[in-house]
Amino acid sequence: MNKKDRKVEPGDGLRSLKSTMLFRAVNYELYIRPNKMVMMFGAIAIFSCVGYIIYMRYNSNNAKYYSAITSDGSVEFKKKTSKWTV
């Protein structure tokens, strides 16, 4: 049975429609089957990056020192002080 002679059935999705090679090349993910291993790797990578960013933001807020640039251009670490405490 030739691909052109095949009858379109519900649930076939975009693979059954006539389209150009440019459309298929640009929208590659619409025409391939999902790969569960690649999806799991991507999900783990995204959640790891988000977790690392959250971890870094949490630790930077609790830091006792901050970096300040002096008038001569050098970087100096200063201890955090509050103007409200005496």
trRosetta pair geometry for C-beta under 8 A, 3 or more apart (Angstrom, degrees):
i j d omega theta_ij theta_ji phi_ij phi_ji
1 5 5.9 -129 -169 82 76 115
1 6 6.0 89 149 -78 115 84
2 5 4.4 82 61 9 92 106
2 6 7.2 -137 93 -26 50 81
3 6 5.8 -38 -156 4 35 120
6 16 7.8 -116 107 -133 116 95
8 12 5.8 -116 -157 30 75 153
8 16 4.6 118 -126 165 98 135
9 12 5.5 114 63 -38 68 110
9 16 7.6 -156 37 -98 55 160
12 15 6.0 -114 163 66 85 91
12 16 3.6 45 125 -28 136 134
13 16 6.7 123 66 8 45 93
13 30 7.9 -165 156 177 117 85
14 17 5.5 -52 -156 26 53 115
14 19 7.3 19 175 -28 96 145
14 27 8.0 -71 146 122 161 133
14 30 5.1 -9 61 158 153 116
14 31 6.7 -92 98 -80 111 72
15 31 6.0 121 -92 -135 83 75
19 23 4.5 -104 175 79 112 136
19 24 5.8 128 107 -49 120 90
20 23 4.8 101 58 5 80 100
20 24 7.1 -148 97 -1 45 87
21 24 5.6 -55 -147 41 37 111
21 25 6.1 37 153 -22 68 106
22 25 5.7 -55 -144 36 30 110
22 26 6.2 24 158 -14 66 108
23 26 6.0 -57 -142 40 28 106
23 27 6.0 -14 170 23 66 111
24 27 6.7 -72 -129 62 23 80
24 28 7.0 66 161 -95 58 53
24 31 5.6 18 -148 -23 92 159
25 28 6.4 1 -162 -66 29 92
27 30 4.5 2 149 11 106 123
27 31 7.1 101 110 -13 83 97
28 31 6.4 -79 -162 41 38 100
28 32 6.6 13 159 -9 76 115
29 32 6.4 -65 -137 39 35 101
32 35 7.8 -20 138 -27 117 95
34 39 6.3 19 178 -42 105 133
35 38 4.2 50 94 17 114 113
35 39 6.6 166 88 -15 58 86
36 39 5.4 -54 -144 39 35 114
36 40 6.2 37 157 -21 68 104
37 40 5.8 -52 -147 35 30 110
37 41 6.4 30 153 -17 63 106
38 41 5.7 -53 -147 38 33 113
38 42 6.2 33 154 -18 65 108
39 42 5.7 -56 -146 39 30 111
39 43 6.2 29 156 -19 66 107
40 43 5.8 -53 -143 37 30 110
40 44 6.3 28 157 -16 64 107
41 44 5.9 -57 -147 39 28 109
41 45 6.2 28 155 -20 64 109
42 45 5.6 -55 -145 37 30 112
42 46 6.3 28 158 -18 66 106
43 46 5.9 -53 -145 37 30 108
43 47 6.2 22 159 -11 65 110
44 47 6.0 -59 -143 43 28 105
44 48 6.0 32 156 -23 64 110
45 48 5.7 -55 -145 36 27 113
45 49 6.5 26 157 -18 63 106
46 49 5.9 -57 -151 36 30 109
46 50 6.4 25 154 -14 65 108
47 50 5.7 -53 -142 41 33 110
47 51 6.0 37 156 -20 65 108
48 51 5.7 -55 -145 39 28 112
48 52 6.3 29 156 -20 64 106
49 52 5.7 -54 -147 35 29 111
49 53 6.4 29 154 -18 64 105
50 53 5.8 -54 -149 36 32 111
50 54 6.4 32 153 -17 65 106
51 54 5.7 -54 -147 38 32 111
51 55 6.2 35 153 -21 65 107
52 55 5.5 -52 -145 37 32 115
52 56 6.3 31 156 -18 65 105
53 56 5.8 -54 -145 37 30 109
53 57 6.3 28 156 -17 64 106
54 57 5.9 -56 -146 38 30 108
54 58 6.3 31 155 -21 64 107
55 58 5.9 -57 -148 35 27 111
55 59 6.4 19 157 -11 64 110
56 59 5.9 -59 -145 42 30 106
56 60 6.1 28 158 -21 66 109
57 60 5.9 -54 -140 36 30 109
57 61 6.6 31 159 -21 63 105
58 61 6.2 -58 -155 31 28 109
58 62 6.9 8 155 -3 62 112
59 62 6.0 -68 -148 45 34 102
59 63 6.8 60 151 -55 65 89
60 63 5.6 -24 -155 -13 39 120
63 66 6.7 115 105 -72 123 68
63 80 7.4 119 105 -23 73 131
64 79 6.3 -19 151 -143 86 81
64 80 5.9 -133 -169 24 41 104
65 77 4.7 22 171 178 130 107
65 78 6.6 156 -154 77 79 30
65 79 5.7 -50 -99 -98 75 48
65 80 6.7 -146 -95 -19 21 82
66 77 7.2 162 79 -149 25 66
66 78 6.1 -25 62 62 76 81
66 80 6.0 79 -10 -71 105 91
67 75 5.3 -7 -172 -173 110 109
67 76 7.3 141 -157 73 60 33
67 77 5.7 -40 -97 -94 61 67
67 78 8.0 126 -124 16 15 76
68 75 7.3 146 74 -156 34 59
68 76 5.5 -33 68 69 85 85
68 77 7.6 135 18 -112 78 18
68 78 5.1 9 5 2 128 120
69 73 6.7 -17 -174 -146 103 32
69 74 7.4 161 -151 82 62 29
69 75 5.8 -37 -97 -98 66 63
69 76 7.6 137 -110 19 17 78
70 73 7.1 -42 73 25 74 19
70 74 5.2 -3 39 59 114 79
70 75 7.7 -166 2 -91 83 14
70 76 5.4 56 -40 -4 109 124
81 85 7.5 -121 -175 56 77 110
82 85 4.7 76 75 7 108 99
